[in-house]
Amino acid sequence: AGAPGGARSGGWQCSRGQCRCTGCWPRRTRSRCSDAKGYIADVTDEVQVKDLVAKIEADLGGVDILFNNAGIIRRIPMTEMSAEEFRQVVDIDLVGPFICAKAVIPGMLKKGHGKIINICSMMSELGRETVSAYAAAKGGLKMLTRNICSEYGAVLPSGLLADIGQDAAVHIEDVAVDEIGSVGGQEQKRSTS
């Protein structure tokens, strides 16, 4: 599993049920893992991410869970934000998860399993003052997740989980959380072929 946090990221890796902590976790956690490994890449650089995934596959046998958590926010009124500032937010918050998912999906399909968790925001649904780039990126990430799910797995819109597998039937459940926090939903089955 990878846990990006920012444009350059450390994280944790799990392979064959054995957790391996890396770079960004507190020292007390790392000390519990005798074979800890650190992995760092710029999530906006496709070559770095591809090389990182190849290294993880060589070291650990592959990525079981991708946790796309890299993100930034620029609180700048839209008319005062430069296109470069807008692009930076979109590159890290939307293009980064695309690049990371694209890099791990082939290995997950080959193994027949894997999970991709994309961290969105209430801003994926709501606009708000001074966060135009962030809201656009998180809305795009939500739709990217739905697209990944329609091609490769199942989606839980409230949590945006893509479960990658070789199963021909895909389970899609729309989950809605009401005002008191209870969860309800409906099921659909459809073929991926």
C-alpha positions as CSV (number, residue, x, y, z in Angstrom):
1,A,0.0,0.0,0.0
2,G,1.2,3.5,-0.6
3,A,0.1,6.6,1.4
4,P,1.1,9.7,-0.5
5,G,1.0,12.9,1.6
6,G,2.0,16.0,-0.4
7,A,3.6,16.3,-3.8
8,R,6.6,14.4,-2.5
9,S,5.7,11.6,-0.2
10,G,6.8,8.8,2.0
11,G,4.2,6.3,3.2
12,W,3.7,2.7,4.3
13,Q,3.8,-0.5,2.3
14,C,2.1,-3.8,3.0
15,S,2.8,-7.0,1.1
16,R,1.5,-10.5,1.9
17,G,-0.2,-9.2,5.0
18,Q,3.0,-7.8,6.6
19,C,3.1,-4.1,7.3
20,R,6.2,-2.2,6.4
21,C,6.4,1.4,7.6
22,T,8.3,4.1,5.8
23,G,9.6,7.7,5.9
24,C,6.7,9.9,7.3
25,W,5.5,7.7,10.2
26,P,6.6,8.5,13.8
27,R,9.8,6.9,15.0
28,R,8.0,4.7,17.6
29,T,6.0,3.1,14.7
30,R,9.0,2.6,12.5
31,S,10.9,0.9,15.3
32,R,8.3,-1.9,15.4
33,C,9.1,-2.8,11.8
34,S,12.4,-4.5,11.5
35,D,12.4,-4.3,7.7
36,A,11.1,-0.8,7.2
37,K,11.7,0.7,3.8
38,G,11.3,4.3,2.7
39,Y,9.9,5.3,-0.8
40,I,9.7,8.9,-2.0
41,A,8.4,10.2,-5.3
42,D,6.8,13.3,-6.7
43,V,3.2,12.2,-7.5
44,T,3.0,14.7,-10.4
45,D,6.0,13.1,-12.1
46,E,4.8,10.0,-14.1
47,V,8.3,8.6,-14.6
48,Q,9.1,8.9,-10.8
49,V,5.9,7.2,-9.9
50,K,6.3,4.4,-12.4
51,D,9.9,3.8,-11.2
52,L,8.6,3.9,-7.6
53,V,6.0,1.3,-8.3
54,A,8.5,-0.9,-10.1
55,K,10.8,-0.7,-7.0
56,I,8.0,-1.5,-4.6
57,E,7.0,-4.5,-6.8
58,A,10.6,-5.7,-6.8
59,D,11.1,-5.2,-3.1
60,L,7.6,-6.3,-1.8
61,G,5.9,-8.1,-4.5
62,G,3.5,-5.3,-5.5
63,V,1.1,-2.8,-4.2
64,D,-2.0,-4.1,-2.4
65,I,-3.6,-0.8,-1.5
66,L,-3.0,2.7,-3.0
67,F,-4.1,5.5,-0.6
68,N,-4.1,8.7,-2.7
69,N,-3.9,11.4,0.0
70,A,-1.4,13.9,-1.6
71,G,-3.1,17.3,-1.7
72,I,-2.7,21.0,-1.3
73,I,-5.1,23.9,-1.1
74,R,-4.5,27.6,-2.1
75,R,-7.0,29.9,-0.5
76,I,-6.9,32.7,-3.1
77,P,-9.9,34.4,-4.7
78,M,-10.3,33.1,-8.2
79,T,-9.8,36.5,-9.9
80,E,-6.5,36.9,-8.0
81,M,-5.2,33.3,-8.6
82,S,-2.7,32.8,-11.4
83,A,-3.2,30.0,-13.9
84,E,0.1,28.5,-12.6
85,E,-1.3,28.4,-9.0
86,F,-4.5,26.8,-10.3
87,R,-2.5,24.2,-12.2
88,Q,-0.3,23.4,-9.3
89,V,-3.4,22.5,-7.1
90,V,-4.9,20.5,-9.9
91,D,-1.6,18.7,-10.7
92,I,-1.2,17.5,-7.1
93,D,-4.8,16.9,-6.1
94,L,-6.1,15.4,-9.4
95,V,-3.3,14.5,-11.8
96,G,-1.2,12.9,-9.0
97,P,-3.9,10.4,-8.1
98,F,-4.4,9.6,-11.8
99,I,-0.7,8.9,-12.3
100,C,-0.5,6.8,-9.1
101,A,-3.6,4.8,-10.0
102,K,-2.4,4.3,-13.6
103,A,0.9,2.9,-12.2
104,V,-0.6,0.4,-9.8
105,I,-3.7,-0.9,-11.6
106,P,-1.8,-3.3,-14.0
107,G,-0.1,-5.0,-11.0
108,M,-3.4,-5.2,-9.1
109,L,-5.1,-6.8,-12.2
110,K,-2.3,-9.3,-12.6
111,K,-2.6,-10.3,-8.9
112,G,-6.4,-10.3,-9.1
113,H,-6.9,-7.9,-6.2
114,G,-6.1,-4.5,-4.9
115,K,-7.7,-1.4,-3.5
116,I,-7.4,2.3,-4.4
117,I,-8.6,4.9,-1.9
118,N,-8.9,8.5,-3.2
119,I,-9.3,11.2,-0.5
120,C,-11.8,13.7,-1.7
121,S,-13.5,16.5,0.2
122,M,-16.8,18.1,0.8
123,M,-15.5,20.5,-1.9
124,S,-16.1,17.8,-4.5
125,E,-19.8,18.6,-4.1
126,L,-19.8,22.2,-2.8
127,G,-18.1,25.3,-4.1
128,R,-16.7,27.8,-1.6
129,E,-15.0,31.1,-1.7
130,T,-11.3,31.2,-2.3
131,V,-10.9,27.5,-3.1
132,S,-11.8,27.3,-6.8
133,A,-8.8,25.1,-7.8
134,Y,-9.2,22.8,-4.8
135,A,-12.9,22.3,-5.4
136,A,-12.4,21.7,-9.1
137,A,-9.6,19.2,-8.4
138,K,-11.6,17.3,-5.7
139,G,-14.7,17.2,-7.9
140,G,-12.5,15.8,-10.7
141,L,-11.0,13.3,-8.4
142,K,-14.4,12.1,-7.4
143,M,-15.3,11.5,-11.1
144,L,-11.9,9.9,-11.8
145,T,-12.7,7.5,-9.0
146,R,-16.0,6.7,-10.5
147,N,-14.4,6.1,-13.9
148,I,-11.7,3.8,-12.4
149,C,-14.5,1.9,-10.7
150,S,-16.6,1.6,-13.9
151,E,-13.5,0.2,-15.7
152,Y,-12.0,-2.0,-13.0
153,G,-14.0,-2.3,-9.8
154,A,-16.6,-1.1,-7.3
155,V,-17.4,2.4,-5.9
156,L,-18.6,3.6,-2.6
157,P,-19.3,7.3,-3.4
158,S,-19.2,8.4,0.3
159,G,-15.8,6.8,0.8
160,L,-14.7,6.5,-2.9
161,L,-13.1,3.1,-2.7
162,A,-12.1,1.2,-5.9
163,D,-11.7,-2.5,-5.3
164,I,-9.7,-3.9,-8.2
165,G,-10.2,-7.6,-9.1
166,Q,-10.4,-10.1,-11.9
167,D,-14.1,-10.9,-11.1
168,A,-16.3,-10.5,-14.2
169,A,-19.2,-9.2,-12.1
170,V,-18.8,-5.9,-10.5
171,H,-20.6,-4.9,-7.3
172,I,-21.6,-1.2,-7.2
173,E,-23.3,0.2,-4.2
174,D,-24.4,3.8,-3.9
175,V,-24.2,4.8,-0.3
176,A,-25.9,7.9,1.1
177,V,-25.3,9.3,4.5
178,D,-28.3,11.2,5.9
179,E,-28.4,14.0,8.3
180,I,-28.1,11.8,11.4
181,G,-25.3,9.8,9.9
182,S,-27.0,6.5,9.1
183,V,-26.0,4.7,6.0
184,G,-28.4,3.4,3.3
185,G,-27.9,2.3,-0.3
186,Q,-28.9,0.3,-3.3
187,E,-27.1,-2.5,-5.1
188,Q,-26.6,-3.0,-8.8
189,K,-24.7,-5.8,-10.7
190,R,-23.2,-5.3,-14.1
191,S,-20.6,-7.0,-16.2
192,T,-17.2,-5.4,-16.9
193,S,-16.8,-7.3,-20.2
